């Protein structure tokens, strides 16, 4: 991930809400940068956006100023492809590529989990990009490669929402 979607060291802030037993949960809130602004604004409405390169017809994630595949820029087409980057709505459906359980969240500085283990995962969106996230809505140890997941939202203090993923219920698309 780029610095603009990083944590407090990259200018993010901590958000707290009441956890079980009244202890505050804190999660670092990602800062908004020039390239990621439209992504974060869409989260306010519960919409997951990805950049799309019209030069090579590929999805781009994390948000950036140029296509990593063909070099097309946000406002220029110096490489002669005639394309540009645009924002498109993602389906919100994904498959877990890899997952790990953080068993010592306090040692990792993850106060948001309330001391409970949590799952960090790489998920492959249907649109063809990979995202780092947390999988929620099931025991962390149940998350596995190939698991179908769908986007879920966690509110942040400024009205934005953090895209998390949860398992797709059996029998649902």
PyMOL commands that set and color helices and strands:
alter all, ss='L'
color gray80, all
select helices_A, chain A and resi 3-5+8-10+20-22+37-43+111-113+140-142
alter helices_A, ss='H'
color red, helices_A
select strands_A, chain A and resi 13-18+24-29+49-53+58-60+85-89+93-102+118-125+130-136+148-155+161-167
alter strands_A, ss='S'
color yellow, strands_A
deselect
rebuild
show_as cartoon
